Amino acid sequence: MNDLVRQHTALGDSDLEWLHLLVSEWQLLSDLSFADLVLWVPTRDGTRYVSVAQMRPNTGPTSYQNDMVGHLVPRGRRPMLDTALDEGRIVREGDPEWREEVPVRVESIPVRRESRVLGVIARNTNLLTVRTPSRLELTYLQSASDLAQMIAAGSFPFPNQQVDMDAAPRAGDGLIRLDADGVVQYASPNALSAYHRLGLAADLVGHHLGETTAELAPARGPVDEALVKLASGWAPREFEVEGNEGVIQLRSIPLKPKGTHIGSLVLLRDVTELRRRERELITKDATIREIHHRVKNNLQTVAALLRLQARRMDSEQGKEALAEAVRRVGSIAIVHETLSQTLDERVEFDDIADRVLAMVAEISPGRVAGRRTGKFGILDAEVATPLSMVLTELLQNALEHGFGPGQQGTVEVSAVRGGTARSDPRLLVTVQDDGSGLPEGFDAKRTGNLGLQIVRTLVEGELGGTFDMLPAPERGTRVVLDIPVRADGAERRGGTPAGR
């Protein structure tokens, strides 16, 4: 619609926003009218109309099998459009049109904003299935007529009341028609069923909706008064009421077809099961986060016990072995601490990498600086945990074997998310130092300490990637990890989807 309006018409941005607001609401008008709606806007030179939006009803057959958006019609070919635009009134005169052997009643509704008519809505009703209308259909049609008059007067849609139509209740979910005092004139079967869910034992017709709703969903103090006013339809609002273990979502629409408040439409939907599922998910998420928090606490307790044991040992080799175990446990605890603060089983790994860098730098025998470049991005927990241990081992190995006591240097961790194809994205991780380098004849695949054996097992076995350790181009050592990941952030293990 933006492109069509700007290409063919002289409407400004504020006028376009009004049309967007109208289009966000007009599914209701289409459903209540049992009719197709097409929005026509005059072109810049005033000689033609361009159709910029179209809506089909959910409550009846369509009058247009084809898409009308983008069609241009010369002025004069459809006199009802001209009359509605020029005179600013709803035009219903004229005989039905025949389209593919289907009779269609056409009406034109001017779209007014303040003192100007921006365009015209052509309301097209398929008359092929016309029959004696029921009370429900009569209420729909009367409500549609009131809304059409409000559109022609510029009082609908309501400014600053953008509605999420995907979440808001629709006419078919449940409809209540109120008079000017808030008393129910008509309630659809779905609406009555929803109120029965709240605990209503009688009919709604003849009762004050606000007072009845407040009794079914008891509250205290000013909240009770506000609920009475909201459910009486005096203002365009969306709200929910809960009672008798039921939850109903309501939307009130004041009706002022001639500038005077004559009543209201209340659309409602029973969302009890939806809210129950949402609460279950919230409870589940909270439970998962609590589990991660407790695991983190337990791991910190284990680390504290290992440190306590190390203080009681006389062997320097034993103390160092326990210190390495503390750092390994600590890297896992960092992942669980991060997971305890998220809503899913995925983490932003850049923060974890920075914390591992800081933790390992504490054991630096000299003044070795650590830094990170690039971004790891979001990773699943089953990848974040082994990868954090791999980084811990590689950084610890670089600090212990690449630098002597008091020696200065740098250890850099870089990460790149990429790949040659969308179906095969990769995470490339490089850990490089400018220390003393590898000893002569060193082979990372055959030799190495326990830390490198852990790295090799985790990278190749857990992550399904590759691991290589080689001399850096100028000085020091470079370790390269190549890990396959899924494009949506859900990693895969051993080349197959995670959770196999």
Secondary structure as UniProt FT lines:
FT   HELIX           2..8
FT   HELIX           13..33
FT   STRAND          36..42
FT   TURN            44..45
FT   STRAND          48..55
FT   TURN            69..70
FT   STRAND          72..74
FT   TURN            75..76
FT   HELIX           79..87
FT   STRAND          97..99
FT   TURN            100..101
FT   STRAND          102..113
FT   TURN            114..115
FT   STRAND          116..126
FT   TURN            128..129
FT   HELIX           135..153
FT   TURN            159..160
FT   TURN            165..167
FT   HELIX           171..173
FT   STRAND          175..179
FT   TURN            180..181
FT   STRAND          183..187
FT   HELIX           189..198
FT   TURN            205..206
FT   HELIX           209..216
FT   HELIX           222..231
FT   TURN            232..233
FT   STRAND          237..243
FT   TURN            244..245
FT   STRAND          246..255
FT   TURN            257..258
FT   STRAND          263..270
FT   HELIX           272..311
FT   HELIX           316..339
FT   TURN            340..341
FT   STRAND          346..348
FT   HELIX           349..361
FT   TURN            362..363
FT   STRAND          368..374
FT   STRAND          378..380
FT   HELIX           381..402
FT   TURN            405..406
FT   STRAND          409..419
FT   TURN            422..423
FT   STRAND          425..433
FT   TURN            440..441
FT   TURN            444..446
FT   HELIX           450..457
FT   HELIX           458..462
FT   STRAND          466..471
FT   STRAND          477..484
FT   TURN            487..488
FT   STRAND          492..493
FT   TURN            494..495
FT   STRAND          496..497
FT   TURN            498..499
//
